[in-house]
């Protein structure tokens, strides 16, 4: 009897989830059929054909990609909300994180927010590619956990990674802005270079004062931003998944978009981090470089300690539910 007994594994549980997903999509297909039963065949048939094709494609995807497409769908809905003029004030107030606004929930909502279509597409492309690989690493790490816990899906683990990385990267940017950039900006505004020359000063003295003040002001302006900008986007969270993937699969190759050439993933990640460091030193403001570096740091830390921490907390939760000590 024991010889024929099949052990329950995480892989078996994942197969059951795929079967349940397939049954759910079939049930929805029956609902769609009933909803369009009164339509002409020339209209209803293409709808059913598209549903079946999309359903089969979705089921055949690796679970990591299904998870990433779910996140991309949420980002897409938020992007569509940005395109509605009537919602612009609401979106600016609740889906952008401004360090001086006093709102901290926007640290989370801004992670799923993209105003630009290019920004959305670039992040979605990177998320689907690297997020799927990161999910595979999380599933592999879970299979080797010391607690012997089973897991039917890595979905919740990846969501925890993505949201935590997004919050951490946004928090890094927030702290740098409020504790470093803002004090420097205020100091610049209070500096003598911003004091107007008195109208009664001599021509020579006044000219020298203006020249010195203008030079000092120009030099200070190069080093300190002129204003505090809000931030949004999933780049910090995606940086974490890219860094984690590079550490988990250091021999992997990636293709650049421009130019489309292959290179080791470690070179690509190293180049991105170096570009962000240069951006900080040079004062570039097109991207939130501190958020990128915060995401990369979170990915490296999570690669080392994240899976064990996740399984440790799952074990504690299981013991509390079962009433063990």
Secondary structure, DSSP 8 states (H G I E B T S, - for coil): -TTT-----HHHHHHHHHHHHHHHHHHHHHHHHHHTTTS-HHHHHHHHHHHHHHHHHHHHS-HHHHHHHHHHHHHHHHHHHHT-GGGHHHHHHHSSB-TTS--STHHHHGGG--SSHHHHHHHHHHHHHHHHHHHHHHHHHHHT-TT----S-SHHHHHHHHHHHHHHHHHHHHHHIIIIIHHHHHHHHHSGGGS---TTS-HHHHHHHHHHHHHHHHHHHHHS-SS---B--SHHHHHHHHHHHHHH-TT-EEE-SSS--EEEHHHHHHHHHHHHHHHHHHT--SS-HHHHHHHHHHHHHIIIIIHHHHHHHHHHHHHHHHT--
